[in-house]
Amino acid sequence: MAKLKLGPIPNDKPVKVVLSLPGALHRDLVAYAEVLARETGQPVKDPVKLIAPMLERFIATDREFARARRAVGGAANISAS
């Protein structure tokens, strides 16, 4: 069994964001959704829904970002400094 960085995708109130993905990245996203569905037993109806949890995971595990965020006062917007 693969050790994926994502688990089941929680339902949350979304904020609409429009973006374009390179074809290769979209194919990888679809493949990731297929593996995740096999691992969790929960089908991923729309692979695009993986983008938010992937970004959350990336941000949560970025140590340099965490340090920079703490340096400017917690959850403050670091671009505002």
Summary of the structure (lengths in Angstrom):
residues: 81
radius of gyration: 15.2
end to end distance: 43.9
largest distance: 43.9
contacts: 142
relative contact order: 0.14
helix: 54%
strand: 0%
